[in-house]
Amino acid sequence: MTASNAGTEIDAELRPRVVDTMTAILTRLLRRTEPVTETMRLADELDLSSSLSLELLLELEDRLEIQIDVETMNPDELQTVGELATFIAGHSRPG
């Protein structure tokens, strides 16, 4: 089941799994006592470094058994956890 978002097919079944997995990984990687939410801004609120961003993507690929198309990723357009989850759900394939 997919929905279109700006010309990209979003996997509606994968997206919630991406959000759940991503928030759990970020909570652990950032050593937060409060959980990470979908509306949190990656740079401003979470202060996510480039090295932690890479670790996040690699762990998501491993846990969800997907390959993320990072070639089309524009970090300037992916400000929140939810926006990144939507991108991943529309730009990944089974790994």
VOBA-1610 file (N, C-alpha, C; in pm, whole numbers, padded with zeros to 5 digits, always signed):
BEGIN
Met+00085-00117+00000Met+00000+00000+00000Met+00089+00123+00000Thr+00068+00211-00097Thr+00150+00330-00107Thr+00064+00453-00124Ala+00121+00566-00089Ala+00057+00695-00113Ala+00159+00784-00180Ser+00114+00872-00267Ser+00206+00957-00340Ser+00238+01082-00259Asn+00365+01123-00261Asn+00408+01245-00193Asn+00509+01314-00284Ala+00464+01422-00350Ala+00550+01498-00441Ala+00613+01408-00548Gly+00533+01318-00604Gly+00581+01233-00711Gly+00655+01109-00665Thr+00671+01091-00537Thr+00740+00975-00483Thr+00638+00884-00416Glu+00648+00757-00443Glu+00559+00661-00378Glu+00610+00632-00237Ile+00525+00657-00139Ile+00559+00635+00001Ile+00500+00501+00044Asp+00581+00415+00100Asp+00535+00286+00150Asp+00466+00310+00285Ala+00332+00311+00283Ala+00254+00344+00402Ala+00268+00240+00512Glu+00308+00119+00479Glu+00329+00016+00581Glu+00469+00027+00641Leu+00564+00070+00562Leu+00702+00083+00610Leu+00719+00207+00698Arg+00655+00317+00663Arg+00679+00444+00733Arg+00663+00434+00884Pro+00553+00376+00939Pro+00541+00368+01085Pro+00653+00283+01148Arg+00696+00181+01077Arg+00808+00100+01127Arg+00936+00181+01130Val+00956+00265+01029Val+01074+00353+01025Val+01070+00450+01142Val+00954+00512+01166Val+00941+00608+01276Val+00972+00540+01410Asp+00909+00426+01435Asp+00931+00356+01562Asp+01077+00317+01581Thr+01137+00262+01478Thr+01276+00219+01486Thr+01368+00339+01501Met+01344+00443+01423Met+01429+00562+01426Met+01423+00630+01562Thr+01304+00645+01620Thr+01295+00712+01748Thr+01365+00631+01857Ala+01355+00499+01850Ala+01425+00415+01948Ala+01576+00427+01932Ile+01625+00424+01809Ile+01769+00435+01784Ile+01820+00572+01830Leu+01749+00678+01794Leu+01792+00813+01831Leu+01792+00833+01983Thr+01692+00780+02049Thr+01687+00791+02196Thr+01812+00727+02256Arg+01851+00612+02203Arg+01971+00543+02253Arg+02099+00615+02212Leu+02113+00650+02083Leu+02236+00713+02034Leu+02263+00847+02102Leu+02157+00922+02127Leu+02172+01054+02186Leu+02168+01052+02340Arg+02152+00932+02394Arg+02148+00911+02539Arg+02045+01003+02606Arg+01928+01004+02546Arg+01820+01088+02598Arg+01740+01014+02704Thr+01698+01088+02805Thr+01610+01029+02906Thr+01465+01040+02862Glu+01436+01140+02779Glu+01302+01156+02722Glu+01302+01098+02582Pro+01192+01037+02541Pro+01187+00977+02408Pro+01190+01082+02297Val+01242+01041+02185Val+01243+01123+02064Val+01106+01108+01999Thr+01053+01220+01947Thr+00923+01215+01880Thr+00938+01250+01732Glu+00835+01221+01657Glu+00835+01240+01512Glu+00846+01387+01473Thr+00803+01478+01557Thr+00803+01620+01523Thr+00933+01691+01561Met+01024+01623+01627Met+01149+01686+01670Met+01238+01717+01551Arg+01301+01832+01557Arg+01393+01877+01452Arg+01529+01812+01474Leu+01582+01751+01368Leu+01706+01675+01377Leu+01824+01760+01421Ala+01843+01875+01359Ala+01959+01958+01392Ala+01934+02046+01513Asp+01822+02116+01513Asp+01796+02215+01618Asp+01767+02154+01754Glu+01677+02059+01759Glu+01638+02001+01887Glu+01726+01885+01930Leu+01764+01802+01834Leu+01839+01681+01869Leu+01990+01697+01853Asp+02033+01803+01785Asp+02175+01829+01763Asp+02244+01706+01704Leu+02182+01649+01601Leu+02231+01526+01539Leu+02352+01557+01450Ser+02466+01500+01483Ser+02588+01522+01405Ser+02587+01437+01278Ser+02677+01468+01185Ser+02683+01391+01061Ser+02724+01247+01088Ser+02812+01224+01183Ser+02854+01087+01212Ser+02739+01007+01275Leu+02662+01072+01363Leu+02547+01002+01421Leu+02438+00982+01318Ser+02425+01074+01223Ser+02327+01058+01114Ser+02361+00934+01032Leu+02487+00917+01001Leu+02531+00800+00925Leu+02505+00673+01005Glu+02539+00675+01133Glu+02514+00558+01218Glu+02365+00525+01223Leu+02281+00628+01231Leu+02136+00609+01232Leu+02090+00540+01104Leu+02134+00591+00989Leu+02092+00533+00861Leu+02138+00388+00847Leu+02263+00361+00886Leu+02315+00224+00876Leu+02238+00128+00966Glu+02207+00174+01087Glu+02133+00088+01179Glu+01989+00067+01131Leu+01928+00171+01075Leu+01793+00155+01017Leu+01793+00052+00906Glu+01893+00061+00817Glu+01902-00036+00708Glu+01915-00177+00764Asp+01998-00194+00865Asp+02021-00325+00923Asp+01896-00380+00992Arg+01836-00300+01077Arg+01719-00346+01154Arg+01596-00371+01067Leu+01575-00284+00967Leu+01455-00297+00883Leu+01480-00377+00756Glu+01605-00419+00736Glu+01644-00496+00619Glu+01606-00425+00490Ile+01650-00298+00481Ile+01624-00216+00363Ile+01754-00152+00318Gln+01752-00098+00197Gln+01861-00017+00144Gln+01804+00121+00117Ile+01861+00224+00178Ile+01812+00361+00162Ile+01888+00428+00049Asp+01815+00492-00042Asp+01876+00564-00154Asp+01923+00701-00105Val+02045+00707-00054Val+02098+00832+00001Val+02142+00929-00108Glu+02155+00882-00231Glu+02197+00969-00341Glu+02096+01081-00367Thr+01969+01055-00341Thr+01865+01156-00366Thr+01830+01234-00240Met+01900+01209-00132Met+01871+01274-00005Met+01922+01418-00004Asn+01835+01511+00035Asn+01874+01651+00051Asn+01851+01687+00198Pro+01958+01688+00277Pro+01943+01714+00421Pro+01870+01844+00453Asp+01880+01943+00367Asp+01812+02071+00391Asp+01660+02057+00388Glu+01610+01956+00319Glu+01466+01933+00309Glu+01415+01836+00416Leu+01505+01777+00490Leu+01469+01676+00591Leu+01500+01733+00729Gln+01408+01812+00779Gln+01432+01883+00905Gln+01390+01807+01029Thr+01284+01725+01018Thr+01231+01657+01136Thr+01247+01505+01123Val+01228+01437+01235Val+01231+01291+01236Val+01125+01238+01139Gly+01006+01297+01140Gly+00898+01253+01052Gly+00929+01273+00905Glu+00990+01386+00871Glu+01028+01411+00731Glu+01131+01309+00684Leu+01226+01277+00770Leu+01326+01176+00734Leu+01261+01040+00717Ala+01166+01007+00805Ala+01095+00879+00795Ala+01017+00870+00664Thr+00953+00980+00624Thr+00878+00982+00499Thr+00973+00964+00381Phe+01088+01032+00385Phe+01187+01016+00279Phe+01230+00869+00269Ile+01264+00809+00381Ile+01312+00670+00381Ile+01204+00576+00328Ala+01080+00598+00368Ala+00970+00512+00321Ala+00947+00527+00171Gly+00990+00637+00114Gly+00974+00658-00030Gly+01100+00633-00111His+01213+00616-00044His+01341+00603-00115His+01423+00485-00060Ser+01357+00374-00041Ser+01430+00254+00003Ser+01372+00133-00067Arg+01447+00028-00061Arg+01403-00099-00120Arg+01448-00211-00027Pro+01386-00328-00039Pro+01428-00439+00047Pro+01576-00466+00030Gly+01640-00492+00142Gly+01785-00510+00138Gly+01823-00650+00162
//
